[in-house]
Amino acid sequence: MSRRQFVAGASSFVLAGGVSGATDATAPSDSRQLALHGGEKAVKESVSSTPRWGDIERKQLDAMLQQNSLFYWQGPQTQLLAERFREVCPVKHVQTCSSGTAAIHIAVAAAGIGLGDEVITSPVTDIGTVIGVLYQQAVPVFADLGEGTYNLDVADVERRITRKTKAIIAVHLAGNPCDLNALRALADRNQLVLIEDCAQAWGARYHGRPIGTVGDFACFSLQNSKHVTCGDGGVVGSNDERFGPLLQKYGDKGGNRHKWGGFDGFATNYRMSEPQAAVAAAQLTRLEAIAAKRARLGELLTEGISDLPGIIPHQVHPEDRAVYWFYFFRMRPEAFRCGRSEFVKALLAEGAGVRGGYIGVPLYGEPVFQRHAFFAGRWPVKEMGLTTMDYSKHKCSEAEAMLVTGIRVPIYEYMTEAYILGVAKAIRKVARHYAV
């Protein structure tokens, strides 16, 4: 056996040992020359995607084309989607809609949130989480996040509750369940509504329970990048009899189609069409396999890097199932002789398809928030003196730090375990090279 063959074989053995808890002292492969400097790549396997739809979706679309109407109300595809959604998220009341943003807006409206009310949520999320809050003339209040969970810090949420607070929107970022029991208890103590933003969490489980079943509302997205998709779409559900019967009304212009008697409320049109519902219903038959595979790949990556000094792996409660819309780990800057950009550059050279950060800044740092320019450059709630919120002075230190020190690893169900093991090996190799 040549020296190169021996080292390569030892490298594979060491990575396997690292995954099972071996110490760094037995990992000579981590000290090998970086690919960035001419060494061999740690990731040997390339990634190629697989089709996201096929015969299952085609069959459902063929059935849809036999219909006389493609309108959602009492449509067979919409009804099928609702039935299959209940298998994923067991809730009594279900309303399909046009997007995950729409799902949250429907929930916020059905909860009765309005002028000057405050809603506490995450500053690291898609802006769709708060669009509905703002359109109801309520005030988003951003709470800080956990160091490695990237979900709401319950203690900070509690600190930000005021007499104006009406709801909490828990964002299960990257498919990692929030601490729902703690948030539920906090909401109950303060008579607040708990809304779950499950856009990135299809198939996730909290302490064995399907995500979306602890809060008063479950809001999901079917946008093209999500685990299951119909291009754009959403679903909102509830088991609460105070709110569930209102979901259809607030997703369909404010009218009640169950007992039509005119418009006794005001809402926008967030309806989903039958073709979208057909594709989404078919996609849900694929969900468990997708969720299970992503969960396994994320766990494997954590096992491969959890013992690295200076690295904070994606932290998931042992009783939960995260479904990794992406995997996120952080560098402790003081532990390395390089910044994040150089660390990422080295990982890319090793063949690991990673990205630095997630969104550019916390939501409150976006220009529209800094200028309070939500409605034609104005914010009526502030002009009326109903809030003292000043986003230019808002701060969530951990959220800001995670966007500066975090590295995102894409996770897809078509990736192999061998590829993820290679990514873990690359992270170990680069971390060891730049360690202080």
C-alpha positions in Angstrom: 0.0 0.0 0.0 1.4 3.4 -1.0 1.6 6.3 1.6 -1.3 8.1 -0.2 -3.5 5.0 -0.1 -2.7 4.6 3.6 -3.5 8.2 4.4 -6.8 8.1 2.4 -7.8 4.9 4.2 -6.9 6.4 7.5 -8.9 9.5 6.7 -12.1 7.5 6.1 -11.5 5.6 9.3 -11.0 8.8 11.3 -14.2 10.4 9.9 -16.2 7.3 10.9 -14.5 7.5 14.3 -15.4 11.2 14.6 -19.0 10.4 13.8 -19.1 7.9 16.6 -17.3 10.2 19.1 -13.6 9.5 18.5 -11.2 12.2 19.8 -9.4 14.7 17.5 -6.1 13.2 18.6 -6.7 10.3 16.2 -7.6 12.4 13.2 -4.4 13.0 11.2 -6.5 13.6 8.0 -7.7 16.9 9.5 -4.1 18.3 9.3 -3.7 17.5 5.6 -3.2 20.3 3.1 -6.3 22.2 2.2 -7.6 21.8 -1.3 -7.5 25.6 -1.4 -3.7 25.2 -1.2 -3.4 22.3 -3.7 -4.4 19.4 -1.5 -7.0 16.7 -2.2 -10.7 17.5 -1.8 -12.4 16.1 1.2 -15.7 15.7 -0.6 -15.4 13.1 -3.3 -19.0 12.8 -4.4 -20.8 15.4 -6.5 -24.5 16.2 -6.0 -27.1 15.8 -8.7 -30.8 16.6 -8.2 -33.7 14.3 -9.0 -37.1 15.2 -10.4 -39.5 16.6 -7.8 -42.7 15.5 -9.5 -43.7 12.7 -11.8 -46.5 10.1 -12.3 -48.2 10.9 -8.9 -48.6 14.6 -9.7 -49.5 13.8 -13.4 -52.3 11.4 -12.3 -53.7 14.0 -9.9 -53.6 16.7 -12.6 -55.3 14.4 -15.1 -58.1 13.9 -12.6 -58.4 17.6 -12.1 -58.7 18.2 -15.8 -61.9 16.1 -15.8 -63.6 18.6 -13.6 -66.1 21.2 -14.7 -64.7 23.8 -12.3 -61.3 24.7 -11.1 -62.6 26.9 -8.3 -61.5 25.9 -4.8 -64.8 25.9 -2.9 -66.0 22.3 -2.6 -63.5 21.3 -5.2 -62.3 17.7 -5.1 -58.6 18.6 -5.2 -58.9 21.2 -2.5 -60.8 18.7 -0.3 -58.2 16.0 -1.0 -55.4 18.4 -0.1 -57.2 19.3 3.2 -57.6 15.6 4.0 -54.0 14.8 3.4 -52.9 17.9 5.3 -54.8 16.6 8.3 -52.8 13.4 8.1 -49.6 15.5 8.4 -51.0 18.1 10.8 -54.1 16.8 12.7 -56.3 19.9 12.9 -60.0 20.2 12.5 -60.2 23.4 10.5 -58.1 23.8 7.3 -58.0 26.6 4.8 -55.8 26.3 1.7 -54.5 29.6 0.4 -52.1 31.3 -2.1 -48.9 31.4 0.0 -47.3 30.9 3.4 -47.5 34.7 3.8 -51.2 34.5 3.2 -51.5 31.6 5.7 -50.0 33.8 8.5 -52.1 36.8 7.5 -55.3 34.7 7.7 -54.2 33.5 11.2 -53.4 37.0 12.4 -56.7 38.3 11.1 -58.7 35.4 12.5 -57.0 36.0 15.9 -58.5 39.5 16.0 -55.1 41.3 15.9 -55.4 44.9 14.9 -54.6 48.5 15.4 -51.6 49.0 17.6 -51.5 45.4 18.9 -48.0 43.9 19.3 -46.9 40.5 17.9 -43.6 39.0 19.1 -41.6 37.0 16.6 -38.2 36.2 15.2 -36.0 38.8 13.4 -34.4 36.1 11.3 -37.1 34.9 9.0 -38.7 35.7 5.6 -40.5 39.0 5.6 -43.7 37.1 4.9 -43.8 36.3 8.6 -44.7 39.9 9.5 -46.4 41.2 6.3 -49.8 40.1 7.7 -49.1 41.7 11.1 -48.3 45.0 9.4 -51.3 44.9 7.1 -53.5 44.4 10.2 -52.0 47.7 11.4 -50.3 45.8 14.3 -46.6 46.1 15.4 -44.0 43.4 15.0 -41.7 43.1 18.0 -38.6 41.1 17.4 -37.1 38.9 20.1 -33.7 37.3 20.2 -32.8 33.8 19.3 -31.0 30.8 20.8 -27.3 30.5 20.1 -27.5 27.3 18.1 -31.2 26.6 17.7 -31.9 29.9 15.8 -35.4 29.9 17.3 -37.0 32.2 19.7 -35.3 32.7 23.1 -38.3 32.2 25.4 -36.7 34.3 28.2 -36.3 37.2 25.7 -39.8 36.8 24.4 -41.1 37.1 28.0 -39.0 40.3 28.5 -40.7 41.9 25.5 -44.3 41.2 26.5 -46.3 44.4 27.2 -49.9 45.2 27.8 -50.2 45.6 24.1 -48.9 42.2 23.2 -51.5 39.9 21.6 -49.7 37.1 20.0 -46.4 35.2 19.5 -45.4 33.9 16.1 -43.0 31.0 16.6 -40.8 30.5 13.5 -39.4 26.9 13.1 -36.4 28.2 11.3 -34.8 25.7 8.9 -37.3 23.0 10.1 -36.0 23.0 13.7 -38.9 23.0 16.1 -39.1 25.8 18.6 -39.5 25.2 22.3 -43.2 25.0 22.0 -44.1 23.8 25.5 -42.3 26.8 27.0 -43.9 29.2 24.4 -47.3 27.6 25.0 -47.0 28.1 28.7 -45.8 31.7 28.3 -48.7 32.4 25.9 -51.3 30.9 28.3 -50.0 32.8 31.3 -50.3 36.1 29.4 -53.5 35.2 27.4 -51.7 35.4 24.1 -52.3 33.7 20.8 -49.6 31.3 19.7 -49.1 31.1 15.9 -46.7 28.5 14.4 -44.9 29.5 11.3 -44.1 26.1 9.8 -43.1 27.3 6.4 -39.7 25.6 6.5 -40.8 22.7 8.8 -43.0 20.3 6.8 -42.8 16.9 8.5 -41.0 18.2 11.6 -42.0 16.8 15.1 -41.9 18.4 18.5 -41.4 15.9 21.3 -43.1 13.3 19.0 -46.0 15.6 18.0 -46.5 16.8 14.5 -45.4 20.4 14.1 -48.3 22.8 14.1 -50.4 21.1 16.7 -49.3 22.9 19.8 -50.1 26.5 18.7 -53.5 28.0 18.1 -52.7 28.2 14.4 -50.4 26.2 12.0 -49.2 28.1 9.0 -47.4 26.2 6.1 -45.9 27.3 2.8 -46.0 25.4 -0.5 -43.6 27.8 -2.2 -41.2 26.3 -4.8 -38.2 26.0 -2.4 -40.1 24.2 0.4 -40.0 20.4 1.1 -43.3 19.9 -0.8 -44.6 22.5 -3.3 -47.1 23.5 -5.9 -45.0 26.4 -7.0 -46.7 28.8 -4.7 -49.4 28.1 -2.1 -50.1 27.7 1.6 -52.2 26.0 4.2 -53.4 27.4 7.6 -55.1 25.2 10.2 -56.5 25.3 13.7 -58.0 23.2 16.4 -59.3 26.2 18.3 -63.0 26.7 18.0 -62.5 30.4 18.6 -60.5 30.8 15.4 -60.9 27.7 13.2 -64.4 28.6 11.8 -62.9 32.0 10.8 -60.1 30.7 8.6 -62.2 30.4 5.4 -63.7 33.9 5.9 -60.3 35.6 6.2 -58.9 33.7 3.3 -61.8 34.6 1.0 -62.7 38.3 1.0 -64.4 38.2 4.4 -67.5 36.1 3.3 -68.7 32.9 5.0 -69.4 30.3 2.3 -70.7 27.8 4.8 -73.7 30.1 5.5 -73.8 32.9 3.1 -75.3 36.1 4.5 -73.2 38.9 3.1 -69.9 40.3 4.3 -69.7 40.8 8.0 -65.9 41.2 7.9 -63.2 42.5 5.6 -60.4 40.4 4.1 -58.4 40.0 1.0 -58.6 37.2 -1.6 -56.1 34.5 -0.7 -57.8 31.5 -2.5 -55.9 28.6 -3.9 -57.0 27.1 -7.3 -57.7 23.5 -8.0 -54.6 22.9 -10.1 -52.4 24.1 -7.3 -54.3 21.9 -4.8 -53.9 18.8 -7.1 -50.1 19.2 -7.2 -49.9 19.9 -3.5 -52.1 16.9 -2.6 -49.9 14.6 -4.7 -46.7 16.1 -3.2 -47.9 15.3 0.3 -47.7 11.6 -0.5 -43.9 12.1 -0.8 -43.5 14.1 2.4 -42.6 11.5 4.9 -39.7 10.1 2.8 -38.4 13.6 2.2 -38.6 14.6 5.8 -37.0 11.4 7.1 -34.1 11.6 4.7 -33.4 15.3 5.5 -33.6 14.5 9.2 -31.1 11.7 8.8 -28.7 13.8 6.8 -28.8 16.7 9.2 -28.2 14.3 12.2 -25.3 12.7 10.4 -23.7 16.1 9.8 -24.1 17.0 13.5 -22.5 13.8 14.6 -19.6 14.5 12.3 -18.8 18.0 13.6 -20.2 18.2 17.2 -16.9 17.7 18.9 -15.0 20.4 17.0 -13.7 23.2 19.2 -14.9 26.6 18.0 -17.8 25.1 16.0 -21.5 25.4 17.1 -23.5 22.7 15.3 -27.2 23.1 14.6 -28.8 22.4 18.0 -31.9 20.2 18.0 -33.7 18.9 21.1 -33.1 15.1 21.3 -36.9 14.4 21.4 -37.5 16.5 18.3 -37.2 15.8 14.5 -35.7 18.6 12.6 -36.2 18.4 8.8 -33.4 20.7 7.8 -34.6 23.1 5.1 -31.0 23.9 5.5 -28.3 23.1 8.1 -26.7 26.0 9.9 -23.6 25.9 12.0 -21.5 28.8 13.5 -17.9 29.7 14.0 -16.6 31.1 17.3 -14.4 33.9 15.8 -11.9 33.8 18.6 -11.2 30.1 17.9 -9.9 30.6 14.3 -7.1 32.4 12.5 -9.5 33.3 9.7 -12.8 35.0 9.1 -16.0 33.4 7.8 -15.4 34.3 4.2 -12.0 32.5 4.1 -13.5 29.6 6.0 -16.3 29.3 3.4 -13.9 29.7 0.5 -11.8 26.8 1.9 -14.9 24.6 2.3 -16.0 25.4 -1.3 -12.6 24.3 -2.5 -13.0 21.1 -0.6 -16.2 20.4 -2.6 -18.7 21.3 0.1 -21.5 23.4 -1.3 -21.9 25.9 1.6 -22.9 29.5 1.8 -22.0 32.2 4.4 -24.9 33.5 6.5 -28.6 33.4 5.6 -30.5 36.6 5.2 -28.3 39.7 5.0 -29.6 41.5 8.1 -32.3 40.9 10.7 -35.7 42.1 9.5 -35.6 45.2 11.6 -32.4 46.2 9.7 -34.1 46.3 6.3 -34.6 49.8 4.9 -38.4 49.6 5.0 -38.2 49.0 8.8 -35.4 51.5 9.4 -37.5 54.2 7.7 -40.8 52.9 9.1 -42.0 53.2 5.5 -44.5 50.4 5.2 -47.4 52.2 3.5 -46.5 54.6 0.8 -43.5 55.6 2.8 -45.5 56.1 6.0 -46.5 54.1 9.1 -50.0 55.3 10.2 -49.8 53.4 13.5 -46.7 55.4 14.6 -48.0 58.7 13.2 -51.2 58.1 15.3 -49.1 57.7 18.5 -50.2 54.1 18.9 -46.7 52.7 19.1 -43.3 54.0 20.2 -41.5 51.3 18.3 -38.3 52.5 16.6 -36.7 49.8 14.5 -33.6 52.0 14.0 -32.8 51.4 17.7 -34.0 47.8 17.9 -31.4 45.1 18.7 -31.2 41.4 19.0 -27.6 40.6 19.6 -27.6 36.9 19.1 -29.6 37.1 15.9 -27.1 39.6 14.6 -24.2 37.5 15.6 -25.6 34.3 14.0 -25.9 36.1 10.6 -22.2 37.2 10.8 -20.7 33.9 12.1 -23.1 31.3 10.6 -22.5 29.0 7.6 -25.4 27.4 5.8 -25.2 23.9 4.4 -27.9 23.0 1.9 -29.6 19.8 2.6 -31.7 18.0 0.0 -33.4 14.6 0.1 -31.5 13.5 -3.0 -28.1 13.9 -1.3 -26.3 10.8 -0.2 -24.9 10.0 3.2 -21.5 9.7 1.6 -21.7 13.3 0.4 -22.7 14.6 3.9 -19.9 12.6 5.5 -17.6 14.3 3.0 -19.0 17.7 4.1 -18.4 16.8 7.7 -14.8 15.8 6.8 -14.3 19.0 5.0 -15.5 21.1 8.0 -13.2 19.1 10.3 -10.3 19.6 7.9 -10.8 23.3 7.5 -11.5 23.9 11.2 -8.4 22.1 12.2 -6.3 24.0 9.7 -7.4 27.4 10.9 -7.7 26.6 14.6 -5.9 29.0 16.9 
